[in-house]
Amino acid sequence: MNAATGRRHRWTHHDKNHATCQHCGTRAQKRPSPYGRRWWTEWHLPDGTTRDNYNGQPTPPCLTADDARKET
């Protein structure tokens, strides 16, 4: 859970590897690692940036447009 907003992502699954958060619009894509038997997730955030957990980044927080404006 995100400590700032108290909200978790609510995922709508499109298939077994693609999902979209109903609250914030973040898109997640699970991919197999090219280097071994490991899966990693890439997140496409509503602001156009991407993050992934391949190098240990945590899941991005679930922020609506209003929440993002409050943080800046």
Buried (B, 14 or more C-beta within 10 A) or exposed (E): EBEEBEBEBEBEEEEEEEBBBEBBBBBBBEEEEEEEEEEBBBBBBBEEEEBBBBEEEEBBBBBBEEBBEEEE
